[in-house]
Amino acid sequence: MDVEGNSGDPHNGFFNELVKRLKEEQQADIGLVLILEAHLLTLTPTDDAVGQAKDAILKLAAERAIPAKSEVASE
């Protein structure tokens, strides 16, 4: 399996391939995969990448915890 990305760096190719496979996985949580891709699955994560990922995950969880307006109206 060739995992080199556009930059020719095999590590970058690994991350790209991992994200691609996660997105294709039927049971994968795409919202979570996108957060991981944006903050952690990168060659050069920021110094506060874990904190940013945590904040994004908490925001996603909060959005999912609030029922849709149509669900509330039908109860």
Secondary structure, 3 states (H helix, E strand, C coil): CCCCCCCCCHHHHHHHHHHHHHHHCCCCCHHHHHHHHHHCCCCCCCCCHHHHHHHHHHHHHHHHHCCCHHHHHHC
